[in-house]
Amino acid sequence: MIPWEKLAQAQAPDGQTLTLSRRGHEYLIRVGGWDLMSSRDDTSARALTEIGCRGLESRAGVRILIGGLGMGFSVAPAVERLAQDAWIEVAELVPAVVEWNRGPLAELAGNPLADPRVRVHVGDVATRIRSAPAEWDAILLDVDNGPDALAHEGNASLYGVKGLREAHRALRPGGVYAVWSYSDNGKFAARLEQAGFDASVERVANRGRDRGRDHAIWVGRRRG
């Protein structure tokens, strides 16, 4: 078997170490010694944006916020599907992940950061969510393993009722808050409903490292 080659290392704001490794054609990002994302896991990452942006493809002036850059797979469908006047903003907490997406990872998802509609905010997505009311048509989160399987405890506030209410205020009427999750377990639907969303979940078959296991896309549509 081909051994893993470590390409780069960085530190997250919470002190955990991120590593970027390659084995053959596969790339892997690990955090705190745990696998966080692989280039083989593109299907469900793309599904987050495909599901979250349904109905927005032909709308003018769409604004979407993507939390978590990953390997660019959640950004690529927005670039491919949304109109030429769309505003696509990606919030990524770790500067090195942005550098990796402009370097060794760039071609995995078709180099979506090179699209002129894409802006990168290096910082906490929660800060952008709180920054302005009724700004976004969709907020799409792929910042962790999901609401009930956190790799970074600091992300918990995004999935609590208070954080969800902040997302509700940040969305335009009818806007969508979508979250990638390792599973559909837990009580996240109830929290979405409590925060003012109509909640649903869609299961997405994974063809990568978790082959045979469905991942989940939680969807909250803003009421009112």
N, C-alpha and C positions, 0 to 999 in steps of 0.2 A: 504494500500500500504506500502511496506517495505521502511523505510526511508533511505536516503543516509548516509553513514558513511565516514567521512573524514579520509583518511589513512595517507596522507603526504602533505606537502606544501613546495614550493621552490620559489625562485625569479629568473626571467629571467634577462639577462644583461640590458634590457631596463627598469627594475624596476617593471614590471608587475608581479603579483603573479600567480603562477601555483598551482593548487590543484589536488590531486589524490583522488578520492572517489570511493566507492563500494556500490552497492545495489543488494543484492542477488548474481547472477553470472555476473552482468554487472559492468564494470569499466568505469570511466569517468575522463578525464583530462579537466580542465577548466583553462582559462587564462583571467585575468582581469575581472572575473565574467561571461565570455561567454564560452559556451560549445565549446571545440576545437576538441576533438575526443572521441569516445566511442568504447568499445570493440565489439559493435554490428555493427560497420561500417567497418568490415574487407574486404568486397567484393571489394569496389573501391580502397582501399589501396593496396590490392594484385594486382588489375588490372593494376595499375601504372607500376609495375615491369614486369608483364606478357606481357604487350604491349611493354614496352620499351626494353625488352630483346628478343623480337622475332628474331629468326635467329641466336642467340648467343649460344643457348643451347649446340651445339656440337662443338663449336669453342674452340681451345686451347688458353690458355693464356689470356682469357678475363679479362678486368678490368672495373669494374663499380663503380660509386660513387653515393651513395644515400644520399640526403640531407633531414634530418629530420627522427629521429628514430620512433617517435610516440609510438605505442604499439607493434612494431616489425612486423606488417603485410606486410609492403613493403619489408622487408629483407627476410622473409620466402620463397617467390617464387624463389629468387636468390639462396638460399641455396639448395632448392629442385631441381632446373632445370639446374644450370650451372655445368660445368665440375669440376673435382677435383683440377685442377690447377688454377682455377679462383681466382681473387683478388676482394673481395667485401668489400668496405670501406663505413662506415656510418659516416656522419658528424652530430653531435648533439650539439646544442649550450648550452643546459642546463644540467650540470652534473647530477642533480637529476633524469632526465628522463632516463639516462643510468642506474643509480642505481635502479630505479623502474623496468626497463626491466630485470635486473638481480635478482630482488626480487619478489614482488607480481605479476608482469605482465609476468614473464618469460614464463610460460606455455601456455599463450593465443595463441601465434603464434608458439609454439613448441620450444621455447628457442633458436632462431637462433643465438644469440650472442655467444653461446657456440661452434658454428662451427669454426674449426681452420682457415677457409678461410676468416672469417669476422674480420675486423679491425675496431675499433671505434676511430674516431677523435673527441675529445671534443673541439668544436670551430665552427667558422663560415664556412659554406660550401663555401661561396664566396672566402674565403682565399684558400681553396683547389683547387677551380676551377682556380684561378689565378696562382697557384704555378708552373705549368709545362704545356707546349704546347703539344698537340697531345698525351695525356696520357690515355684518357678514351675511351672505346667503347660505353659507355652509361652513361649519367648523369640523375638521376631521382630525382625530387624534390617534397617533400611532407612536406614543411616547414610552410605552412599557408593555408588559405582557397582558394588560387588561385591568379592569377595575378590581379584580379579586386575586391577582397574581403579580404583585408589584416587585420589580427589581430595585426600584428607587423609592424608598418610603416617602420622599418629598412629593411624589406624584399623587399621593392619596387625596390631596385637597381638590384635585381636578374632578374626582369621581364622587365626592360627597355632595350632599344636597346644596350646601352653600356655593360650592364651585359650579354646580349645574345651574343654579339660579343666575350666577354671573354670566354663564354661557347663554342662558335664555335672554338676558338683557342685551347681550352683544349681537344677537341674531336679528335679522329683519323678519317681519311677519311671514310665517310659513317656512322659515329657515330650518336647516337640518344640522343636528349635532350627532356625528357618527364616531364610533369608537371601535378600534380593532381590539380583539380580545382572544386570548389563548383558548378560552372556553366560554360557554353561555351559562355557566353556573353562577350562583349568587343571587343577590337581591337588587341588581342594578336597575331592572325595569321599574321597580317600585320607587327607587330614588328619582329616576327620570320623570315619572308621573308626578311625584311630589313637587318637583321643580317646575312643572308647567309644560311638560312635553307629552305627546302621544308616543308611547314606546313600542318598539318591536325589535326583533333580532333575526338576522339571516345567517344561516350556516354556510360556510364556504369550504369545499373540499380542498385539502392541501396536498400538493404533489411533491413537496420538497422533503426536508429532513423529518417532518412529522407525517410522512405519507400514510394515509389511512385514517388520520384524525382530522375531524372538521375543526376549523377555527370559526370565530363568530364575529359578526359586525353588528354592534348595538346601534340602533337608530332612534333618535328622539326628534320628532318634528314639533317645532315651536307652536304652541297654541296662542291665540289672541293676537 
